[in-house]
């Protein structure tokens, strides 16, 4: 069996082709899957179709084209090319068709489709490509005759070769005419075209350039193949090869910087090889091998070049160029470093056979000089190993390897291999046998590790370890064999082959793709079978595999793109789960699908739909409890998020969107809270009734306890946490495996401590006992971490987060409950402050007091007496720690001291003592000006100060933007502001992706300060001037960053811009008014290097603005 020696007509990739992941993740399967929700974007149909063809799924591709014609998600432009795509698919598919009659039939159908497209779309840009594919049809017919000639008698062989030459000549004319025609078309286009302003012309020119390169390559390749129709040594053969080599060389000269140009050089060397000019060919081969191995297309090219170069190295007797492992990029090194996907490919099998041949020839040379040369023996041993390896696997080189084994001192009897199947039934049978072998080997792979753990005898351990290694290899080999034979079976499919048998093979391929972690392929095949043949054997299993594959893809992380969104995978999980529940509603698979569907509905914040799916799970089904737990937790998370948003709107820390009714929002949140609580209680009760204690159950118990605490039911929380069977506090203290997860013990102790402290403010109960329990939890927290500096730092962080949890609890409480809750907190905190000298405990006391004060709202709304008392206690405790640190330097690290002073300044701000707060910020920043958290808090303080009523209070908005507190830079001796302001904060962090959210916070607050400053102006002229600045700030940001930092900041910008527009007397359209981004202002920075953008700057100040040391 000879391998094809020239270009793969119709499938040449002129640039790097997008991987299957690219088109699949983009949403391409939607049309095939029948998923047509309105939210679905127009699918990239052509990319999807190319992906199917690249994977050899030609039958699926044809089915897809049938569906695409009626699918509204497929763009109209693509629908005009359906005949073209059908023709390309049929022609490409014919190459893989083993039956000659079926291949001819498919070529006829492909030819008709392409001709129909050309006849109906004479001016379409793809007409050139269609004509090129028609040339490929002719080439395929020529190849069919060449194939027949290989087995024909001499008289018939000549006739077949003549017929093939006629077809090649016809194809050559097609490609020559195309090359001339496209060359003329390109002359009509100017060298420089604006990609945006002249998009249509630019696209046409780029397509013609690709077509031009393609036609030149096909012209040369056709001539090269046509040379094989002449006898060896014939003048016409020599002329054809020399002409092809020249054409390839010209292509390389024009396109040497492109991958296609390098391939042209490789084909040029191949022609020289066929002409017997091996030395010249090797010059080009070595030139190509000097290229790097990366990216992946260069690796592929290296393999192809190496395979071709083998014949020339052997001809020139340069055996060491092949077998010397010390020489860089030698074939033997390539084989040793073969990747799993390459190892059994035809290219690598070919290279192995030729390496073995070179080893034999070099061994003969060595033995001729010294019959006992030990290196000769080693070469024969190594060569024999390569030959035996090739003999194991059916393929075009197996027979050649068998014929060679005798040269290496063996008959190959140790190698067991299966005969090459000749029809569908045989290939399917051998494929299924390979699956049986795979499953048997996998059984050993799973069981032997447990046995290894029990063995003590070294010899037994060694033997068992070897069995495990052998079984692992056998499982991998059997899996690969099964895939190969089953794909071979698909190549033997005929019209008479029963469709149920074909679908069984497809199902097995789907299953094998999943076991090999080829989840994209498993998803494609499984989705196709389950939807196209839902009643077929294995259809439900295929749907389940599809669901599992998308879940795997959803969970995969790309190291090169860690922030990659997984919207499409989530969407496909939703699609297949919906299909399963609708197609097989009463099945176990349907219940599993519903349980899978709920989290993705939750993730997309479609809680109503998630609740609908939850309601579809039978109350007595085993998965109902787990689903309720997920739903309850999601509803509670939505409630917490909504509550925070409501508080921010009420406090004025965020702009309330137009049309939002705060009272209605509160009612909605109350209902959400009640629903979350009820759902979670039901789920916990259902899981408790099952008697099972697992990570899902204990997580739900902890969530419910947290809800009880946050809804002022601490006694219920404590009772649940202390439950002897499922109580997380009990389980954590017992080190139960269900609780041994990162962060889980800390959250349990924090929740328990909150429940005990909260109960101190309620009537009844034993206060002393509760305090003792609370102290016991604190002791458990202390024991949870190490006593070293790192452990203690972690513990401080835990206590600070606990303080924030207590603050959130106060914020959620109703006014009447808040007072009682505060008294309980205060009683415990006061006792701890008196009894303890521990830094982390005192810092927690202070942080909790500050949080309790902040729970009453910002200073601009007025200081509540309760809040004032809490703030005073916080500052007193902070000061106590700082004073102790001054007396005992070992008590307080410098970084912690700075953090405490920052907390004092923040507390002063919360108390409305803005001058005192800024004095302290200024003092900290004079020592360490680059402390970003302090600069942010200082800018925020000026912004809050500006909201106060009073003479020139609004000037603080300017200070918040541009900074204040001028000083001499100790290095440059130049004047600068010690406090940066939002503009400088944004500039400093703009180029660091780590600070993306801080950048957008700074830019938004800058624009907000502009607006607030404008609204405080007493004259319309100044007011409109500042409003114009605010509007431009938003427009600049929209121009540079259209996403505006994500949903959170985009919504804020939209509300702000509407307010600005309304104040200017314009229609309040918000961001919708910025259909075209405004050009950056003259004083703003602009895009710099490709792929990078500097932050917009803000240097314009209002007349009379101040940057004094206030």
BELHU-V166751 format. One record per backbone hydrogen bond with DSSP energy under -1.0 kcal/mol. CO is the residue of the C=O (numbers start at 1). NH is the residue of the N-H. E is the energy in kcal/mol with one decimal. If there is no record, write none. Layout:
# BELHU-V166751
CO_NH_E ; CO_NH_E
This chain:
# BELHU-V166751
7_9_-1.3 ; 8_11_-2.0 ; 19_23_-1.4 ; 20_24_-2.6 ; 21_25_-3.0 ; 22_26_-1.1 ; 23_28_-1.5 ; 24_27_-1.5 ; 27_30_-1.3 ; 29_33_-2.8 ; 30_35_-1.9 ; 37_40_-1.7 ; 43_45_-2.1 ; 44_48_-1.9 ; 45_49_-2.6 ; 46_50_-2.6 ; 47_51_-1.8 ; 48_52_-2.0 ; 49_53_-2.3 ; 50_54_-2.6 ; 51_55_-1.5 ; 52_57_-2.4 ; 53_56_-1.3 ; 56_58_-1.4 ; 57_61_-2.1 ; 58_62_-2.2 ; 59_63_-2.1 ; 60_64_-2.6 ; 61_65_-2.2 ; 62_66_-1.8 ; 63_67_-2.2 ; 64_68_-3.2 ; 65_69_-1.4 ; 67_70_-1.5 ; 71_74_-1.6 ; 73_43_-1.4 ; 75_79_-1.6 ; 76_80_-1.2 ; 78_81_-1.9 ; 79_82_-1.2 ; 81_85_-2.8 ; 82_86_-2.6 ; 83_87_-2.4 ; 84_88_-2.6 ; 85_89_-2.4 ; 86_90_-2.6 ; 87_91_-2.4 ; 88_92_-2.8 ; 89_93_-2.6 ; 90_94_-1.8 ; 99_103_-2.5 ; 100_104_-2.3 ; 101_105_-2.3 ; 102_106_-2.6 ; 103_107_-2.4 ; 104_108_-2.3 ; 105_109_-2.2 ; 106_110_-2.5 ; 107_111_-2.6 ; 108_112_-2.4 ; 109_113_-2.2 ; 110_114_-2.2 ; 111_115_-2.4 ; 112_116_-2.3 ; 113_117_-2.1 ; 114_118_-2.4 ; 115_119_-2.4 ; 116_120_-1.7 ; 117_121_-1.4 ; 121_124_-2.0 ; 124_127_-1.7 ; 126_130_-2.5 ; 127_131_-2.4 ; 128_132_-2.0 ; 129_133_-2.2 ; 130_134_-1.9 ; 131_135_-1.7 ; 132_136_-1.5 ; 133_137_-1.8 ; 134_138_-1.5 ; 135_139_-2.0 ; 136_140_-2.7 ; 137_141_-1.8 ; 138_142_-2.0 ; 139_143_-2.6 ; 140_144_-2.0 ; 141_145_-1.6 ; 142_146_-2.1 ; 143_147_-2.5 ; 144_148_-2.0 ; 145_149_-2.0 ; 153_157_-3.3 ; 154_158_-1.8 ; 155_159_-1.2 ; 156_160_-2.5 ; 157_161_-2.5 ; 158_162_-2.3 ; 159_163_-2.4 ; 160_164_-2.5 ; 161_165_-2.4 ; 162_166_-1.9 ; 163_167_-1.9 ; 164_168_-2.7 ; 165_169_-2.6 ; 166_170_-2.1 ; 167_171_-2.6 ; 168_172_-2.9 ; 169_173_-1.9 ; 170_174_-1.6 ; 171_175_-2.3 ; 172_176_-2.6 ; 173_177_-2.6 ; 174_178_-2.1 ; 175_179_-2.3 ; 176_180_-2.2 ; 177_181_-2.8 ; 178_182_-3.0 ; 179_183_-2.0 ; 180_184_-1.9 ; 181_185_-2.0 ; 182_186_-2.4 ; 183_187_-1.1 ; 185_188_-1.2 ; 186_189_-1.6 ; 194_198_-2.5 ; 198_202_-2.8 ; 199_203_-2.6 ; 200_204_-2.4 ; 201_205_-2.8 ; 202_206_-2.3 ; 203_207_-2.2 ; 204_208_-2.6 ; 205_209_-2.4 ; 206_210_-2.0 ; 207_211_-2.7 ; 208_212_-2.7 ; 209_213_-2.1 ; 210_214_-2.6 ; 211_215_-2.8 ; 212_216_-1.9 ; 213_217_-2.2 ; 214_218_-2.6 ; 215_219_-2.1 ; 216_220_-2.2 ; 217_221_-2.7 ; 218_222_-2.5 ; 219_223_-1.8 ; 220_224_-2.3 ; 221_225_-2.5 ; 222_226_-2.5 ; 223_227_-1.4 ; 225_228_-1.5 ; 226_229_-2.0 ; 227_230_-1.5 ; 231_234_-2.0 ; 234_238_-2.2 ; 235_239_-3.0 ; 236_240_-2.5 ; 237_241_-2.4 ; 238_242_-2.7 ; 239_243_-2.6 ; 240_244_-2.5 ; 241_245_-2.7 ; 242_246_-2.2 ; 243_247_-2.5 ; 244_248_-2.7 ; 245_249_-2.3 ; 246_250_-2.2 ; 247_251_-2.0 ; 248_252_-2.5 ; 249_253_-2.2 ; 250_254_-1.7 ; 251_255_-2.2 ; 255_258_-1.9 ; 258_262_-1.6 ; 259_263_-2.2 ; 260_264_-1.9 ; 261_265_-1.7 ; 262_266_-1.9 ; 263_267_-2.6 ; 264_268_-2.2 ; 265_269_-2.2 ; 266_270_-1.9 ; 267_271_-2.0 ; 268_272_-2.0 ; 269_273_-2.3 ; 270_274_-2.1 ; 271_275_-1.4 ; 272_277_-2.7 ; 273_276_-1.7 ; 276_278_-1.5 ; 277_281_-2.2 ; 278_282_-2.7 ; 279_283_-1.4 ; 280_284_-1.4 ; 281_285_-2.6 ; 282_286_-3.0 ; 283_287_-1.5 ; 284_288_-2.1 ; 285_289_-2.3 ; 288_291_-1.6 ; 295_298_-1.6 ; 295_299_-1.1 ; 296_300_-2.2 ; 297_301_-2.0 ; 298_302_-2.3 ; 299_303_-2.0 ; 300_304_-2.0 ; 301_305_-2.9 ; 302_306_-2.7 ; 303_307_-2.3 ; 304_308_-2.0 ; 305_309_-2.9 ; 306_310_-1.3 ; 309_313_-2.5 ; 310_314_-2.4 ; 311_315_-2.3 ; 312_316_-2.2 ; 313_318_-3.0 ; 314_317_-1.4 ; 317_319_-1.2 ; 319_322_-1.4 ; 319_323_-2.1 ; 320_324_-2.0 ; 322_332_-1.7 ; 324_327_-1.2 ; 330_334_-2.0 ; 331_335_-2.4 ; 332_336_-1.9 ; 333_337_-1.6 ; 335_338_-1.5 ; 339_342_-1.5 ; 339_343_-2.4 ; 342_345_-2.7 ; 345_349_-2.2 ; 346_350_-2.5 ; 347_351_-2.4 ; 348_352_-2.4 ; 349_353_-2.1 ; 350_354_-2.1 ; 351_355_-2.6 ; 352_356_-2.6 ; 353_357_-2.1 ; 354_358_-2.4 ; 355_359_-2.6 ; 356_360_-2.3 ; 357_361_-2.4 ; 358_362_-2.6 ; 359_363_-2.4 ; 360_364_-2.1 ; 361_365_-1.7 ; 362_366_-2.4 ; 363_367_-2.7 ; 364_368_-1.8 ; 365_369_-1.1 ; 366_370_-2.6 ; 370_373_-2.2 ; 373_377_-1.1 ; 374_378_-2.0 ; 375_379_-2.3 ; 376_380_-2.0 ; 377_381_-2.2 ; 378_382_-2.9 ; 379_383_-2.8 ; 380_384_-2.3 ; 381_385_-1.8 ; 382_386_-1.7 ; 383_387_-2.3 ; 384_388_-2.7 ; 385_389_-2.1 ; 386_390_-2.1 ; 387_391_-2.1 ; 390_393_-1.2 ; 395_398_-1.3 ; 397_401_-2.1 ; 398_402_-2.2 ; 399_403_-2.1 ; 401_405_-1.3 ; 404_407_-2.0 ; 405_408_-1.6 ; 405_410_-1.3 ; 406_409_-1.3 ; 412_415_-1.5 ; 423_427_-2.3 ; 424_428_-2.8 ; 425_429_-2.3 ; 426_430_-2.6 ; 427_431_-2.2 ; 428_432_-2.4 ; 429_433_-2.1 ; 430_434_-2.0 ; 431_435_-1.7 ; 432_436_-2.1 ; 433_437_-2.1 ; 434_438_-2.4 ; 435_439_-2.7 ; 436_440_-2.2 ; 437_441_-2.4 ; 438_442_-2.7 ; 439_443_-1.8 ; 440_444_-1.4 ; 441_445_-2.3 ; 442_446_-2.0 ; 443_447_-1.9 ; 444_448_-3.0 ; 447_451_-1.5 ; 448_452_-2.6 ; 449_453_-1.4 ; 451_454_-1.1 ; 457_461_-2.5 ; 458_462_-2.6 ; 459_463_-2.5 ; 460_464_-2.8 ; 461_465_-2.7 ; 462_466_-2.1 ; 463_467_-2.2 ; 464_468_-2.3 ; 465_469_-2.3 ; 466_470_-2.9 ; 467_471_-2.7 ; 468_472_-2.3 ; 469_473_-2.2 ; 470_474_-2.8 ; 471_475_-2.7 ; 472_476_-2.0 ; 473_477_-2.7 ; 474_478_-2.9 ; 475_479_-2.2 ; 476_480_-2.3 ; 477_481_-2.7 ; 478_482_-2.6 ; 479_483_-2.3 ; 480_484_-2.4 ; 481_485_-2.8 ; 482_486_-2.4 ; 483_487_-2.3 ; 484_488_-2.1 ; 485_489_-2.3 ; 486_490_-1.8 ; 487_491_-1.3 ; 489_492_-1.2 ; 491_98_-1.1 ; 494_497_-1.8 ; 498_502_-1.8 ; 499_503_-2.7 ; 500_504_-1.5 ; 501_505_-1.8 ; 502_506_-2.2 ; 503_507_-2.6 ; 504_508_-2.3 ; 505_509_-2.4 ; 506_510_-2.3 ; 507_511_-2.6 ; 508_512_-2.6 ; 509_513_-2.4 ; 510_514_-1.8 ; 511_515_-2.1 ; 512_516_-1.9 ; 513_518_-3.1 ; 514_517_-1.7 ; 517_519_-1.3 ; 518_522_-2.3 ; 519_523_-2.4 ; 520_524_-2.2 ; 521_525_-2.5 ; 522_526_-2.6 ; 523_527_-2.3 ; 524_528_-2.0 ; 525_529_-2.3 ; 526_530_-2.4 ; 527_531_-1.7 ; 528_532_-2.6 ; 529_533_-2.5 ; 533_536_-1.9 ; 536_539_-2.0 ; 538_542_-2.5 ; 539_543_-2.2 ; 540_544_-2.3 ; 541_545_-2.6 ; 542_546_-2.7 ; 543_547_-2.4 ; 544_548_-2.7 ; 545_549_-2.8 ; 546_550_-2.3 ; 547_551_-1.9 ; 548_552_-2.2 ; 549_553_-2.6 ; 550_554_-2.5 ; 551_555_-1.7 ; 552_556_-1.1 ; 558_561_-1.6 ; 561_564_-2.0 ; 566_570_-2.3 ; 567_571_-2.5 ; 568_572_-2.6 ; 569_573_-2.2 ; 570_574_-2.3 ; 571_575_-2.3 ; 572_576_-2.7 ; 573_577_-2.3 ; 574_578_-2.4 ; 575_579_-2.1 ; 576_580_-2.4 ; 577_581_-2.3 ; 578_582_-1.9 ; 579_583_-2.8 ; 580_584_-2.6 ; 584_587_-1.8 ; 587_591_-1.5 ; 588_592_-2.3 ; 589_593_-2.5 ; 590_594_-2.6 ; 591_595_-2.1 ; 592_596_-1.6 ; 593_597_-2.8 ; 594_598_-2.1 ; 597_601_-2.1 ; 598_602_-2.5 ; 599_603_-2.6 ; 600_604_-1.8 ; 601_606_-3.2 ; 602_605_-1.9 ; 606_610_-2.1 ; 607_611_-2.6 ; 608_612_-1.8 ; 609_613_-2.3 ; 610_614_-2.2 ; 611_615_-2.3 ; 614_617_-1.4 ; 618_621_-1.9 ; 621_624_-1.7 ; 623_627_-2.0 ; 624_628_-2.5 ; 625_629_-2.1 ; 626_630_-2.1 ; 627_631_-2.6 ; 628_632_-3.2 ; 629_633_-2.3 ; 630_634_-2.1 ; 631_635_-2.7 ; 632_636_-2.2 ; 633_637_-2.3 ; 634_638_-2.4 ; 635_639_-2.1 ; 636_640_-2.6 ; 637_641_-2.4 ; 638_642_-2.6 ; 639_643_-2.7 ; 640_644_-2.2 ; 641_645_-2.1 ; 642_646_-2.5 ; 643_647_-2.4 ; 644_648_-2.5 ; 645_649_-2.2 ; 646_650_-2.6 ; 647_651_-2.9 ; 648_653_-1.2 ; 648_654_-1.6 ; 657_660_-1.6 ; 661_665_-2.4 ; 662_666_-2.2 ; 663_667_-2.1 ; 664_668_-2.3 ; 665_669_-2.2 ; 666_670_-2.2 ; 667_671_-2.0 ; 668_672_-2.0 ; 669_673_-2.7 ; 670_674_-2.2 ; 671_675_-2.4 ; 672_676_-2.6 ; 673_677_-2.3 ; 674_678_-2.5 ; 675_679_-2.6 ; 676_680_-2.3 ; 677_681_-2.4 ; 678_682_-2.5 ; 679_683_-2.3 ; 680_684_-2.6 ; 681_685_-2.5 ; 682_686_-2.4 ; 683_687_-2.4 ; 684_688_-2.8 ; 685_689_-2.2 ; 686_690_-1.0 ; 688_691_-1.3 ; 694_698_-2.3 ; 695_699_-2.0 ; 696_700_-2.0 ; 697_701_-2.5 ; 698_702_-2.2 ; 699_703_-2.3 ; 700_704_-2.7 ; 701_705_-2.3 ; 702_706_-2.2 ; 703_707_-2.0 ; 704_708_-2.5 ; 705_709_-2.2 ; 706_710_-2.6 ; 707_711_-1.8 ; 708_713_-3.3 ; 709_712_-1.6 ; 713_717_-1.7 ; 714_718_-2.8 ; 715_719_-2.3 ; 716_720_-2.2 ; 717_721_-2.6 ; 718_722_-2.0 ; 720_723_-1.1 ; 721_730_-1.3 ; 723_727_-1.8 ; 727_731_-2.4 ; 728_732_-2.8 ; 729_733_-1.8 ; 730_734_-1.1 ; 731_736_-2.7 ; 732_735_-1.6 ; 736_739_-2.2 ; 737_740_-1.1 ; 739_741_-2.3 ; 741_744_-1.7 ; 743_747_-2.2 ; 744_748_-2.2 ; 745_749_-2.6 ; 746_750_-2.6 ; 747_751_-2.4 ; 748_752_-2.5 ; 749_753_-2.7 ; 750_754_-2.4 ; 751_755_-2.4 ; 752_756_-2.3 ; 753_757_-2.6 ; 754_758_-2.7 ; 755_759_-1.6 ; 757_760_-1.1 ; 758_761_-1.3 ; 759_762_-1.3 ; 766_770_-2.2 ; 767_771_-2.6 ; 768_772_-2.3 ; 769_773_-2.2 ; 770_774_-2.5 ; 771_775_-2.6 ; 772_776_-2.2 ; 773_777_-2.1 ; 774_778_-2.0 ; 775_779_-2.2 ; 776_780_-2.1 ; 777_781_-2.4 ; 778_782_-2.1 ; 779_783_-1.9 ; 788_792_-2.6 ; 789_793_-2.1 ; 790_794_-2.0 ; 791_795_-2.1 ; 792_796_-2.2 ; 793_797_-1.9 ; 794_798_-2.0 ; 795_799_-2.4 ; 796_800_-2.4 ; 797_801_-2.3 ; 798_802_-2.0 ; 799_803_-2.1 ; 800_804_-1.8 ; 801_805_-2.1 ; 802_806_-2.3 ; 803_807_-2.1 ; 804_808_-2.6 ; 805_809_-2.1 ; 806_810_-2.1 ; 807_811_-2.4 ; 808_812_-2.1 ; 809_813_-1.1 ; 814_818_-2.7 ; 815_819_-1.3 ; 816_820_-1.2 ; 817_821_-2.9 ; 818_822_-2.7 ; 819_823_-1.9 ; 820_824_-1.9 ; 821_825_-2.5 ; 822_826_-3.0 ; 823_827_-2.4 ; 824_828_-1.8 ; 825_829_-3.1 ; 826_830_-2.7 ; 827_831_-1.7 ; 828_832_-2.6 ; 829_833_-2.6 ; 830_834_-1.7 ; 831_835_-2.3 ; 832_836_-2.3 ; 838_842_-2.7 ; 839_843_-2.7 ; 840_844_-1.9 ; 841_845_-2.3 ; 842_846_-2.5 ; 843_847_-2.9 ; 844_848_-2.6 ; 845_849_-2.3 ; 846_850_-2.5 ; 847_851_-2.5 ; 848_852_-2.7 ; 849_853_-2.1 ; 850_854_-2.5 ; 851_855_-1.5 ; 853_856_-1.5 ; 854_857_-1.9 ; 858_861_-1.6 ; 859_862_-2.2 ; 864_868_-2.7 ; 865_869_-2.0 ; 866_870_-2.2 ; 867_871_-2.7 ; 868_872_-2.2 ; 869_873_-2.1 ; 870_874_-2.4 ; 871_875_-2.6 ; 872_876_-2.3 ; 873_877_-2.1 ; 874_878_-2.7 ; 875_879_-2.8 ; 876_880_-1.8 ; 877_881_-2.0 ; 878_882_-2.4 ; 879_883_-2.8 ; 880_884_-2.2 ; 881_885_-2.2 ; 882_886_-1.6 ; 883_887_-1.6 ; 884_888_-2.5 ; 888_891_-2.1 ; 893_897_-2.3 ; 894_898_-2.3 ; 895_899_-2.0 ; 896_900_-2.3 ; 897_901_-2.1 ; 898_902_-2.2 ; 899_903_-1.9 ; 900_904_-2.2 ; 901_905_-2.3 ; 902_906_-2.4 ; 903_907_-2.3 ; 904_908_-2.5 ; 905_909_-2.2 ; 906_910_-2.3 ; 907_911_-1.6 ; 908_913_-2.9 ; 909_912_-1.6 ; 912_914_-1.5 ; 913_917_-2.0 ; 914_918_-2.7 ; 915_919_-2.3 ; 916_920_-1.8 ; 917_921_-2.4 ; 918_922_-2.8 ; 919_923_-2.0 ; 920_924_-2.4 ; 921_925_-2.6 ; 922_926_-1.8 ; 924_928_-2.0 ; 928_931_-1.4 ; 930_932_-1.3 ; 931_935_-2.2 ; 932_936_-2.5 ; 933_937_-2.1 ; 934_938_-2.4 ; 935_939_-2.3 ; 936_940_-2.4 ; 937_941_-2.0 ; 938_942_-2.2 ; 939_943_-2.1 ; 940_944_-2.5 ; 941_945_-2.6 ; 942_946_-2.1 ; 945_948_-1.7 ; 950_953_-1.6 ; 952_955_-1.3 ; 953_956_-1.7 ; 954_957_-1.7 ; 955_959_-1.8 ; 956_960_-2.2 ; 957_961_-1.6 ; 958_962_-3.2 ; 959_963_-2.1 ; 960_982_-3.4 ; 961_983_-2.4 ; 964_979_-2.3 ; 965_978_-2.6 ; 967_976_-2.5 ; 969_973_-2.7 ; 974_969_-3.1 ; 976_967_-2.9 ; 979_964_-1.5 ; 981_985_-2.1 ; 982_986_-2.5 ; 983_987_-1.9 ; 984_988_-2.6 ; 985_989_-1.9 ; 986_990_-1.2 ; 989_992_-1.8 ; 992_995_-1.8 ; 993_996_-1.6 ; 995_999_-2.6 ; 996_1000_-2.1 ; 997_1001_-2.3 ; 998_1002_-2.7 ; 999_1003_-2.5 ; 1000_1004_-2.3 ; 1001_1005_-2.6 ; 1002_1006_-2.1 ; 1003_1007_-1.9 ; 1004_1008_-2.6 ; 1005_1009_-2.8 ; 1006_1010_-1.9 ; 1007_1011_-2.2 ; 1008_1012_-2.8 ; 1009_1013_-2.8 ; 1010_1014_-2.5 ; 1011_1015_-2.5 ; 1014_1017_-1.6 ; 1019_1023_-2.1 ; 1020_1024_-2.9 ; 1021_1025_-2.2 ; 1022_1026_-2.3 ; 1023_1027_-2.3 ; 1024_1028_-2.3 ; 1025_1029_-1.6 ; 1026_1030_-2.4 ; 1027_1031_-2.7 ; 1028_1032_-2.5 ; 1029_1033_-2.6 ; 1030_1034_-1.8 ; 1031_1035_-2.3 ; 1032_1036_-2.9 ; 1033_1037_-2.0 ; 1034_1038_-2.5 ; 1035_1039_-2.2 ; 1036_1040_-2.3 ; 1037_1041_-3.3 ; 1041_1044_-2.2 ; 1043_1046_-1.9 ; 1046_1050_-2.6 ; 1047_1051_-2.4 ; 1048_1052_-1.4 ; 1049_1053_-3.0 ; 1050_1054_-2.5 ; 1051_1055_-2.2 ; 1052_1056_-2.6 ; 1053_1057_-3.0 ; 1054_1058_-2.0 ; 1055_1059_-1.9 ; 1056_1060_-2.4 ; 1057_1061_-3.0 ; 1058_1062_-2.4 ; 1059_1063_-2.3 ; 1060_1064_-1.6 ; 1061_1066_-3.2 ; 1062_1065_-1.3 ; 1067_1069_-2.3 ; 1069_1072_-1.3 ; 1070_1073_-1.7 ; 1071_1074_-1.9 ; 1073_1075_-1.1 ; 1081_1084_-2.1 ; 1089_1092_-2.5 ; 1102_1105_-2.1 ; 1108_965_-1.3
